[in-house]
Amino acid sequence: MVIASIIFTVSKYSWAIISGDFGSYLPESDYLQYLMVAEEGITSNASAPFKYRILTPMLVMVLPFDTILGFYLINLLFIFIASIVFYFYLQTFDFSKELSLIGVILFVVSHSIFYNSFLPMVDALNYLFFALIFYLLRIKKEQFIPIVLMIGVLNHESILLLGITFVLFYRGRKIIAIIVYGMVLFEFFLIRFMVGFDLVRITTIVIPFYIELGILAIILFIGQTYLTTWIGVFYIRKDVFLRKASISYLPILLYMIIAIHLARIIFLTFPIMIPAFLYGLKENISD
């Protein structure tokens, strides 16, 4: 079933790349906005919040390729690098190479990777930043995290969630971490005023529709995105780092309230959920 799902997903989105017909696979308000930014720059008429997520489109803009092909190639590169970083991150938990590889496979074959990373979207680089920050935390190199946060906020605002994680794990004086996080927040607002500040129309979301979409997304999340990895929630307690990190993720609940694509937000927990699942898998194998 898993293999069939992978083949189906790859073939479906490969055809979208070749034909340029993304309408059947993505909400129009997503991919068209990013294409607009990549083709017209930060002065484009893209709507909020897409026009603030400029890093990936700007990188695509400087590539000597067609815009759609540029997104495809650069997102493939980001996922490749993210997979390597994520593997080394999993190795910090003293998992075997085989278990770490299983974790990387679960990451790569997830629906969120295929759905958002091989099309004109910005999620691939976002996943790389998430994997990198968690890896830096594990190897106690958190002094480099502010650089990742400052760059990451140019790509997607969800990186702000990890600013809280950074403050929680920072081993020095907390006031320094808080000041750094404040600087990232300042950059976040500065981008919006430089590009042109627009309020995202959250009030237009119809609650019954959101609830229905959320349920469908959760089903998709369990059945295709993480396969059985959701079981990992019962094994977070196995590791102090994962328990502490999960606490810092509580604000993600607020983010989920205003986000229509619930599965994409839930997938940001992959640095916690996948290692937790591997703990459960390791425990059951050893038994």
C-alpha positions as CSV (number, residue, x, y, z in Angstrom):
1,M,0.0,0.0,0.0
2,V,2.8,2.4,0.9
3,I,4.7,1.6,-2.3
4,A,1.6,2.0,-4.4
5,S,0.9,5.4,-2.7
6,I,4.4,6.5,-3.5
7,I,4.2,5.5,-7.1
8,F,0.8,7.1,-7.5
9,T,1.9,10.4,-5.8
10,V,5.2,10.7,-7.8
11,S,3.5,9.9,-11.1
12,K,0.7,12.3,-10.4
13,Y,2.9,15.3,-9.5
14,S,5.4,14.5,-12.2
15,W,2.6,14.8,-14.7
16,A,1.7,18.1,-13.1
17,I,5.3,19.3,-13.6
18,I,5.4,18.2,-17.2
19,S,2.0,19.5,-18.2
20,G,2.1,22.6,-16.1
21,D,-1.5,21.7,-15.0
22,F,-1.4,22.3,-11.2
23,G,-5.1,23.2,-10.9
24,S,-6.1,19.7,-9.9
25,Y,-3.5,19.3,-7.2
26,L,-3.2,22.6,-5.4
27,P,-5.5,25.4,-4.2
28,E,-5.2,28.1,-6.8
29,S,-4.4,30.7,-4.1
30,D,-1.2,28.9,-3.2
31,Y,0.9,28.0,-6.3
32,L,-0.2,30.9,-8.4
33,Q,0.9,33.3,-5.7
34,Y,4.4,31.8,-5.4
35,L,4.7,31.7,-9.2
36,M,3.8,35.4,-9.3
37,V,6.5,36.3,-6.7
38,A,9.1,34.2,-8.5
39,E,8.3,35.9,-11.9
40,E,7.7,39.5,-10.8
41,G,9.7,39.8,-7.6
42,I,8.8,41.3,-4.3
43,T,6.8,44.1,-6.0
44,S,4.4,41.6,-7.4
45,N,0.7,41.7,-6.8
46,A,0.7,38.5,-4.9
47,S,-1.6,38.5,-1.9
48,A,-0.8,38.0,1.8
49,P,0.7,36.0,3.3
50,F,2.3,34.5,0.2
51,K,4.1,37.7,-0.9
52,Y,6.0,37.7,2.4
53,R,7.4,34.3,1.8
54,I,10.1,35.5,-0.6
55,L,13.2,33.4,-0.1
56,T,12.3,30.3,-2.2
57,P,10.7,32.4,-5.0
58,M,13.7,34.7,-5.1
59,L,16.1,31.8,-5.4
60,V,14.0,30.4,-8.2
61,M,14.1,33.8,-9.9
62,V,17.9,33.8,-10.2
63,L,18.0,30.2,-11.7
64,P,18.5,30.0,-15.5
65,F,15.5,27.8,-15.9
66,D,11.8,28.1,-16.5
67,T,10.0,29.1,-13.3
68,I,8.1,25.9,-12.7
69,L,11.2,23.8,-13.5
70,G,13.2,26.0,-11.2
71,F,10.8,25.3,-8.3
72,Y,11.0,21.6,-9.0
73,L,14.8,21.5,-9.0
74,I,15.4,23.7,-6.0
75,N,12.8,21.9,-3.9
76,L,14.3,18.6,-4.8
77,L,17.7,19.9,-3.6
78,F,16.2,21.2,-0.4
79,I,14.5,17.9,0.4
80,F,17.7,16.0,-0.4
81,I,19.7,18.2,2.0
82,A,16.9,18.1,4.6
83,S,16.9,14.2,4.5
84,I,20.6,14.2,5.1
85,V,20.4,16.6,8.0
86,F,17.4,14.7,9.4
87,Y,19.4,11.4,9.3
88,F,22.2,12.9,11.4
89,Y,19.6,14.3,13.7
90,L,18.1,10.9,14.3
91,Q,21.6,9.5,14.8
92,T,21.9,11.8,17.9
93,F,19.3,9.6,19.6
94,D,21.6,6.6,19.3
95,F,19.2,4.9,16.9
96,S,20.8,2.3,14.7
97,K,21.6,3.3,11.1
98,E,18.7,1.1,10.0
99,L,16.2,2.8,12.3
100,S,17.5,6.2,11.3
101,L,17.1,5.3,7.7
102,I,13.5,4.2,8.4
103,G,12.9,7.6,9.9
104,V,14.2,9.4,6.9
105,I,12.1,7.2,4.6
106,L,9.0,8.1,6.7
107,F,9.9,11.7,6.2
108,V,10.5,11.5,2.5
109,V,7.5,9.5,1.6
110,S,5.1,11.7,3.6
111,H,2.2,13.3,1.8
112,S,3.4,16.7,2.8
113,I,6.7,16.3,1.1
114,F,5.2,15.2,-2.2
115,Y,2.2,17.5,-2.0
116,N,4.1,20.7,-1.2
117,S,7.7,20.2,-2.2
118,F,7.7,19.1,-5.9
119,L,5.4,21.9,-7.0
120,P,5.7,25.8,-6.9
121,M,5.6,25.9,-3.0
122,V,8.0,27.1,-0.3
123,D,7.6,24.2,2.2
124,A,10.7,22.2,1.2
125,L,13.1,24.9,2.4
126,N,11.0,25.3,5.5
127,Y,11.4,21.6,6.3
128,L,15.1,21.9,5.9
129,F,15.2,24.8,8.4
130,F,13.2,22.8,10.9
131,A,15.5,19.7,10.6
132,L,18.6,21.9,10.9
133,I,17.4,23.8,14.0
134,F,16.6,20.5,15.8
135,Y,19.9,19.0,14.8
136,L,21.8,22.1,16.1
137,L,19.9,21.8,19.4
138,R,20.8,18.1,19.7
139,I,24.5,18.7,19.1
140,K,24.4,21.8,21.4
141,K,25.3,24.3,18.7
142,E,22.4,26.6,19.4
143,Q,24.6,29.7,18.8
144,F,24.0,29.1,15.1
145,I,20.3,28.9,15.4
146,P,19.7,32.7,15.3
147,I,21.2,32.7,11.8
148,V,18.8,30.0,10.7
149,L,15.9,31.8,12.2
150,M,16.8,35.1,10.6
151,I,17.0,33.4,7.2
152,G,14.1,31.1,7.7
153,V,11.6,33.9,8.5
154,L,12.2,35.1,4.9
155,N,10.8,31.9,3.7
156,H,7.8,31.1,6.0
157,E,6.5,32.6,9.2
158,S,6.0,29.1,10.8
159,I,9.8,29.2,11.7
160,L,8.8,31.6,14.5
161,L,7.5,28.5,16.3
162,L,11.1,27.3,16.7
163,G,12.1,30.7,18.2
164,I,10.2,29.5,21.2
165,T,12.0,26.2,21.1
166,F,15.3,28.1,20.9
167,V,14.5,30.2,24.0
168,L,13.5,27.1,25.9
169,F,16.7,25.1,25.1
170,Y,19.2,28.0,25.2
171,R,21.8,27.1,27.8
172,G,23.1,30.6,28.4
173,R,21.2,33.6,29.9
174,K,17.6,33.4,28.8
175,I,17.5,37.2,28.2
176,I,19.9,36.8,25.3
177,A,17.7,34.2,23.7
178,I,14.7,36.4,24.2
179,I,16.4,39.4,22.6
180,V,17.4,37.3,19.6
181,Y,13.9,36.1,19.3
182,G,12.7,39.7,19.5
183,M,15.1,40.5,16.6
184,V,13.6,37.7,14.5
185,L,10.1,39.1,15.3
186,F,11.2,42.6,14.3
187,E,12.4,41.2,10.9
188,F,9.1,39.4,10.5
189,F,7.2,42.7,10.8
190,L,9.8,44.6,8.8
191,I,9.3,42.3,5.8
192,R,5.6,43.0,5.9
193,F,5.9,46.7,6.0
194,M,8.6,46.8,3.3
195,V,6.6,44.6,0.9
196,G,3.3,46.1,1.8
197,F,1.4,45.2,4.9
198,D,-2.0,43.5,4.3
199,L,-4.1,41.8,6.9
200,V,-4.7,38.1,6.1
201,R,-8.5,37.7,6.0
202,I,-8.9,35.1,8.6
203,T,-12.5,36.2,9.3
204,T,-13.5,34.8,5.9
205,I,-12.9,31.3,7.0
206,V,-16.2,29.4,7.4
207,I,-16.0,27.5,10.6
208,P,-18.0,24.4,9.5
209,F,-15.9,24.2,6.3
210,Y,-12.7,24.5,8.4
211,I,-13.8,21.7,10.7
212,E,-14.7,19.5,7.8
213,L,-11.3,20.2,6.1
214,G,-9.5,19.7,9.4
215,I,-11.1,16.2,9.8
216,L,-10.1,15.3,6.3
217,A,-6.6,16.6,6.8
218,I,-6.2,14.6,10.0
219,I,-7.4,11.4,8.2
220,L,-4.9,12.1,5.5
221,F,-2.2,12.9,8.0
222,I,-2.7,9.5,9.8
223,G,-3.3,7.4,6.7
224,Q,-0.8,8.8,4.2
225,T,1.4,11.6,5.7
226,Y,2.9,9.8,8.7
227,L,1.5,6.3,7.9
228,T,1.6,4.8,11.5
229,T,4.0,7.3,12.9
230,W,1.3,9.1,14.8
231,I,1.6,6.2,17.4
232,G,4.8,8.0,18.4
233,V,2.8,10.4,20.5
234,F,2.7,7.6,23.1
235,Y,6.5,7.4,23.2
236,I,7.5,11.0,23.5
237,R,7.9,10.4,27.2
238,K,10.9,8.1,26.3
239,D,13.2,11.1,25.8
240,V,13.7,14.2,27.8
241,F,14.6,16.3,24.7
242,L,11.4,15.3,22.9
243,R,9.2,16.0,26.0
244,K,10.7,19.5,26.4
245,A,10.5,20.2,22.6
246,S,6.8,19.1,22.6
247,I,6.1,21.7,25.3
248,S,7.6,24.5,23.1
249,Y,5.3,23.4,20.3
250,L,2.1,24.2,22.2
251,P,1.7,27.5,20.3
252,I,1.3,25.5,17.1
253,L,-2.3,24.9,18.4
254,L,-3.0,28.6,17.8
255,Y,-1.4,28.4,14.4
256,M,-3.7,25.5,13.5
257,I,-6.7,27.6,14.3
258,I,-6.0,30.1,11.5
259,A,-4.5,27.6,9.0
260,I,-6.7,25.9,6.5
261,H,-4.2,23.3,5.4
262,L,-4.1,21.5,8.7
263,A,-2.0,18.5,7.6
264,R,0.8,20.9,6.6
265,I,0.9,22.4,10.0
266,I,0.7,19.1,11.8
267,F,3.6,17.8,9.7
268,L,5.9,20.5,11.3
269,T,6.0,18.2,14.3
270,F,8.1,15.7,12.3
271,P,11.3,16.3,14.3
272,I,9.4,15.1,17.4
273,M,6.9,12.6,16.0
274,I,9.3,10.5,13.9
275,P,12.0,10.0,16.6
276,A,9.2,9.2,19.1
277,F,7.8,6.6,16.7
278,L,11.3,5.1,16.3
279,Y,11.5,4.8,20.1
280,G,8.3,2.8,20.0
281,L,9.6,0.7,17.1
282,K,12.9,0.0,18.8
283,E,11.1,-1.0,22.0
284,N,8.8,-3.4,20.2
285,I,11.6,-4.9,18.2
286,S,13.7,-5.5,21.3
287,D,10.8,-7.2,22.9
